[in-house]
């Protein structure tokens, strides 16, 4: 089953195994998704939480790819993922 965030999962999965972290501007994530992130992604740390339960379908994308959110910089609109 593919969802809105599946392209992000594939992107992260395809990064070289030697790469331990990646910093992605929100704009780059939106290009990968071919869609805008929701307004809450620009405002709330909770949107970027590394939780699979509940309604965090976006987190499944990076967690299933073997990554987790390490830092979100709202003022500069980027997120850093680190390999789990």
ZIZIDA-V583272 format. One record per pair of residues at least 4 apart in sequence whose C-alpha atoms are under 7 Angstrom apart, sorted by the first residue. I is the first residue (numbers start at 1). J is the second residue. If there is no record, write none. Layout:
i=I j=J
i=I j=J
//
This chain:
i=2 j=6
i=4 j=33
i=5 j=9
i=5 j=33
i=5 j=58
i=5 j=61
i=6 j=10
i=6 j=61
i=7 j=11
i=7 j=32
i=7 j=33
i=8 j=12
i=8 j=32
i=8 j=33
i=8 j=61
i=9 j=13
i=9 j=61
i=9 j=62
i=9 j=65
i=10 j=14
i=11 j=15
i=12 j=62
i=12 j=65
i=13 j=65
i=15 j=19
i=20 j=82
i=20 j=83
i=21 j=80
i=21 j=81
i=21 j=82
i=21 j=83
i=22 j=80
i=22 j=81
i=22 j=82
i=23 j=78
i=23 j=79
i=23 j=80
i=23 j=81
i=24 j=28
i=24 j=29
i=24 j=78
i=24 j=79
i=24 j=80
i=25 j=29
i=25 j=77
i=25 j=78
i=25 j=79
i=26 j=30
i=26 j=77
i=26 j=78
i=27 j=31
i=28 j=32
i=29 j=33
i=30 j=34
i=30 j=35
i=30 j=36
i=30 j=37
i=31 j=35
i=37 j=41
i=39 j=43
i=40 j=44
i=40 j=47
i=41 j=47
i=42 j=74
i=43 j=74
i=45 j=49
i=48 j=59
i=48 j=69
i=49 j=59
i=50 j=59
i=50 j=68
i=50 j=69
i=51 j=56
i=51 j=59
i=52 j=56
i=52 j=59
i=52 j=60
i=59 j=63
i=60 j=64
i=61 j=65
i=62 j=66
i=62 j=67
i=62 j=68
i=63 j=67
i=63 j=68
i=66 j=83
i=66 j=84
i=67 j=81
i=67 j=82
i=67 j=83
i=67 j=84
i=68 j=81
i=68 j=82
i=68 j=83
i=68 j=84
i=69 j=80
i=69 j=81
i=69 j=82
i=70 j=80
i=70 j=81
i=70 j=82
i=71 j=79
i=71 j=80
i=72 j=78
i=72 j=79
i=72 j=80
i=73 j=77
i=73 j=78
i=73 j=79
i=74 j=78
//
